[in-house]
């Protein structure tokens, strides 16, 4: 997916464990007044926002709570406004971006986005990783994996990561990792690990 990165600052929607992967459809329930205003403002424009995961190493009294420097750029593809002003919406993940927070005149936060540059796996390693990722993901799904043979190891690693129910610390490490090969090996190792007790 070839995505243009917005030049102007765009809204940040911070979420605990909020990882928006490329190609993912993320349902959101928006109820806080500042984020209701954010959605209303977004619907007057391109409808793009950044979903930022709150850092797990943050102090719980930090205000505003810090988010990871790598986040998911998304676009609202469906929304439904409730009678009380809340929104139910679906956000499509477009790509990872690096973010820097900028001053905001709104009650919600704004960030400036820059490209997140992935380091592709070498061709021979990519073939092996794709095969292993596809097999590990297929073993967790009830239906056959609905992806073409040409699906990239980056996409397959993200998909496997979403099926693992992994702890947030692992999601953080994998989400921000620019090397596709390292990300894939990290996720494959997590998939092969025996489940933790209790």
VMD Tcl script that draws the C-alpha trace (Angstrom):
set ca {
  {0.00 0.00 0.00}
  {1.60 3.27 -1.13}
  {0.54 5.90 1.41}
  {1.26 9.61 1.39}
  {2.31 10.89 4.81}
  {0.38 14.02 5.88}
  {2.51 17.18 5.93}
  {0.34 18.98 8.48}
  {-0.02 17.80 12.09}
  {-2.86 15.33 12.61}
  {-4.78 14.13 15.69}
  {-3.31 11.54 18.04}
  {-5.64 9.02 19.65}
  {-3.60 7.45 22.50}
  {-4.65 4.00 23.64}
  {-3.27 1.50 26.15}
  {-2.08 -1.39 23.97}
  {-3.29 0.55 20.91}
  {-1.38 -0.91 17.99}
  {-2.82 -0.15 14.57}
  {-1.16 -2.40 12.01}
  {-1.09 -1.73 8.27}
  {-4.17 -3.29 6.57}
  {-5.87 -3.87 9.96}
  {-9.47 -2.81 10.59}
  {-9.68 -1.49 14.14}
  {-13.10 -0.86 15.75}
  {-13.15 2.10 18.13}
  {-15.74 3.35 20.59}
  {-15.22 7.08 21.17}
  {-16.90 8.53 24.24}
  {-14.63 11.15 25.86}
  {-15.73 14.69 24.93}
  {-12.29 15.71 23.58}
  {-12.16 12.69 21.29}
  {-15.76 13.20 20.18}
  {-14.64 16.67 19.08}
  {-11.61 15.11 17.38}
  {-13.81 12.75 15.36}
  {-16.17 15.59 14.43}
  {-13.21 17.63 13.22}
  {-11.79 14.65 11.31}
  {-15.05 14.02 9.50}
  {-14.77 17.53 8.00}
  {-11.45 16.52 6.37}
  {-9.58 13.45 5.12}
  {-10.42 11.47 8.26}
  {-6.84 10.52 9.06}
  {-5.49 10.09 12.58}
  {-2.67 8.39 14.43}
  {-3.31 5.59 16.91}
  {-0.51 5.72 19.48}
  {0.19 2.99 22.03}
  {0.84 4.25 25.55}
  {4.35 3.29 26.63}
  {4.42 0.52 29.22}
  {7.45 2.10 30.96}
  {5.60 5.35 31.64}
  {4.93 6.68 35.10}
  {1.19 6.32 35.74}
  {0.87 9.95 36.81}
  {2.51 11.39 33.65}
  {0.21 13.87 31.96}
  {-0.15 13.66 29.07}
  {0.86 9.99 29.05}
  {3.75 9.31 26.63}
  {3.20 7.14 23.57}
  {5.63 5.10 21.50}
  {7.57 7.05 18.87}
  {6.28 4.62 16.21}
  {2.51 4.58 15.71}
  {-0.17 3.59 13.23}
  {-1.51 6.06 10.67}
  {-5.16 5.26 10.01}
  {-8.20 6.46 8.15}
  {-11.80 6.39 9.32}
  {-13.66 4.17 6.85}
  {-16.97 3.94 8.68}
  {-18.57 5.82 11.52}
  {-21.88 5.91 13.35}
  {-22.78 8.77 15.66}
  {-24.93 7.81 18.62}
  {-27.73 10.01 19.99}
  {-25.59 10.95 23.01}
  {-22.67 12.08 20.83}
  {-20.53 8.96 21.13}
  {-19.10 7.38 17.98}
  {-18.64 3.83 16.83}
  {-16.14 3.72 14.00}
  {-13.81 1.54 11.99}
  {-10.27 2.72 11.31}
  {-8.18 1.19 8.52}
  {-4.46 0.95 9.26}
  {-2.47 2.54 6.43}
  {1.15 2.35 7.58}
  {3.51 2.78 10.50}
  {4.84 6.29 11.04}
  {7.33 7.96 13.33}
  {5.69 10.70 15.34}
  {6.67 13.87 17.17}
  {4.11 15.65 19.29}
  {3.48 19.32 18.53}
  {1.49 21.99 20.41}
  {-2.24 21.68 19.88}
  {-4.91 24.39 20.01}
  {-7.51 21.65 20.51}
  {-8.43 19.61 23.58}
  {-6.88 16.58 21.82}
  {-3.21 16.05 20.97}
  {-1.51 16.58 17.59}
  {1.52 14.89 16.06}
  {3.75 15.45 13.05}
  {4.38 12.27 11.07}
  {7.48 11.12 9.22}
  {8.05 7.87 7.31}
  {8.85 4.65 9.14}
  {11.46 3.02 6.91}
  {11.43 -0.77 6.98}
  {14.59 -2.76 6.29}
  {13.59 -5.55 3.94}
  {14.78 -9.10 4.58}
  {17.29 -10.53 2.07}
  {15.48 -12.40 -0.70}
  {16.47 -15.94 0.31}
  {15.72 -15.31 3.98}
  {12.43 -13.61 3.07}
  {11.22 -16.78 1.33}
  {12.00 -18.95 4.36}
  {10.48 -16.45 6.77}
  {7.32 -16.12 4.69}
  {6.88 -19.90 4.64}
  {7.38 -20.20 8.41}
  {5.15 -17.20 9.19}
  {2.38 -18.50 6.94}
  {2.52 -21.94 8.56}
  {2.52 -20.53 12.11}
  {-0.40 -18.21 11.35}
  {-2.43 -20.87 9.51}
  {-2.10 -23.21 12.50}
  {-3.93 -20.60 14.62}
  {-6.78 -19.89 12.21}
  {-9.92 -21.94 11.60}
  {-10.05 -20.90 7.94}
  {-7.24 -20.99 5.36}
  {-5.07 -17.87 5.37}
  {-6.75 -15.55 2.82}
  {-3.54 -14.06 1.45}
  {-1.76 -14.55 -1.88}
  {1.57 -16.38 -2.06}
  {3.17 -13.01 -2.78}
  {2.26 -11.61 0.68}
  {5.32 -9.95 2.19}
  {7.04 -11.25 5.33}
  {6.28 -7.86 6.93}
  {2.54 -8.35 6.45}
  {2.72 -12.00 7.55}
  {4.70 -11.13 10.69}
  {2.14 -8.46 11.63}
  {-0.71 -10.89 11.05}
  {0.89 -13.61 13.17}
  {1.58 -11.08 15.92}
  {-2.11 -10.16 15.99}
  {-3.12 -13.82 16.46}
  {-0.77 -14.50 19.39}
  {-2.47 -12.64 22.22}
  {1.08 -11.53 23.04}
  {1.96 -9.38 26.06}
  {2.15 -5.65 25.41}
  {5.94 -5.66 25.96}
  {6.39 -8.02 23.00}
  {3.94 -6.04 20.86}
  {5.95 -2.89 21.59}
  {9.26 -4.50 20.59}
  {7.88 -6.00 17.40}
  {5.82 -2.98 16.35}
  {8.74 -0.54 16.45}
  {11.33 -2.92 14.91}
  {12.35 -1.63 11.45}
  {14.14 -4.84 10.38}
  {11.52 -7.15 8.88}
  {13.76 -10.19 9.43}
  {14.30 -9.39 13.13}
  {10.59 -8.67 13.61}
  {9.66 -11.94 11.91}
  {12.13 -13.98 14.00}
  {10.89 -12.30 17.19}
  {7.27 -13.15 16.37}
  {8.10 -16.71 15.27}
  {9.97 -17.31 18.54}
  {6.96 -16.06 20.51}
  {4.66 -18.33 18.50}
  {6.86 -21.36 19.21}
  {7.19 -20.66 22.94}
  {5.08 -22.79 25.28}
  {2.20 -20.88 26.90}
  {2.97 -19.30 30.26}
  {1.47 -21.00 33.31}
  {-1.66 -19.53 34.89}
}
mol new
graphics top color blue
foreach p $ca { graphics top sphere $p radius 0.5 }
foreach p [lrange $ca 0 end-1] q [lrange $ca 1 end] { graphics top cylinder $p $q radius 0.2 }
display resetview
